[in-house]
Amino acid sequence: MTSESLDNLKKAAAFRAVEFVRDGMVIGLGTGSTAKHLLAAIGEQVRAGRKVRGVPTSQETAALARESGIPLIDTEDRWEIDVAIDGADQVDPDFNLIKGGGGALLKEKIVAASAKHFIVMVDYTKQVSVLGGSFPLPIEVVPFGWGSTAREIEALTKGRVVLRNRNGVPFKTEAGHLIVDVHIDRIDRPGELETALNLIPGVVETGLFVGRTNTLIVGTPQGVHIFHVPRK
Ligand code: 5RP
């Protein structure tokens, strides 16, 4: 499948996600190429008179939301998010995710955690039987002593840790942290791994989103499939 066709599947999923948006809602706005389609679609609704406000998960998303005419709320204020809508890099059969390919995982997790409803939009190639393998797990770490934090991550995961670079220099997140991408063959117990990683000093947040998805929207060549995850 070409990247253009995959992008069309992301767009189809994003257009279905917009059906969950209602007047008066505060919406958590995800980051990435799928979220970009979402912002365009919400912008269209806003121009048609829909009253919503957004909480952006990155500066890139904030800029796109402004371009689309979506009003944003002050992100340093206390908020109540009705629905957060975001993409993902991998989804397993229990609707657990790997996120953070775009480096926005910290804000994305804060927003997903504080939303009443978390909707995930993906194209079908993101669905995997077990997390890990083809996609490394992004982990946001504090720059101070990052090498020893990485060593602890390596010892825990038995994975290979690679410091994320952009244009030949270490990638810095919006919060000024680093990202290490951890190559792990398979993540059989994502919940346990997330908890253990968060106990390592220097780890700010991980790209594992466990037990957070309420609705999964998957764009496939046969059409868009929507799964509602029962609350545990
Ligand atoms: C950014 C993310 C994105 O949601 C994830 O990388 C998916 O991106 P895309 O929609 O471009 O495939 O987690 O931090």
Residues whose N, C-alpha, C, O or C-beta is under 5 A from the ligand:
A	BS01	5RP	T31 G32 S33 T34 A35 D86 G87 A88 D89 K99 G100 G101 G102 G103 A104 L105
